[in-house]
Amino acid sequence: MKAEIFNFHGWISETAPDKVTGLMEKLLDSSGFTVLDKVEHAFEPNGFTAVWILAESHLAVHSFPEENKTYVEISSCNRIKNEIFIDGIQNMVILD
């Protein structure tokens, strides 16, 4: 088996922690990823970071509410699951 990592990164316009985490968990589930753990941190006065540890690698989000956007980055050793995730997020991506 060849070692490969497939990546995606981009911005979405949602910044509410509950909405972003719900959306990411829905995308991870529909893509077939196996979530092993999740860590979140809320910043004062606003903003948050969340990281999902996946059996296939990881997903991280970092919100910037002052700019109305959240950065999303996923790395995976599974091309098919990564492509399904990307297809699901494509309509939400903001091009900078």
Secondary structure by P-SEA (a helix, b strand, c coil): cbbbbbbcccccccccaaaaaaaaaaaaaaacccccbbbbbbcccccbbbbbbccccbbbbbbcccccbbbbbbbcccaaaaaaaaaaaccccccc
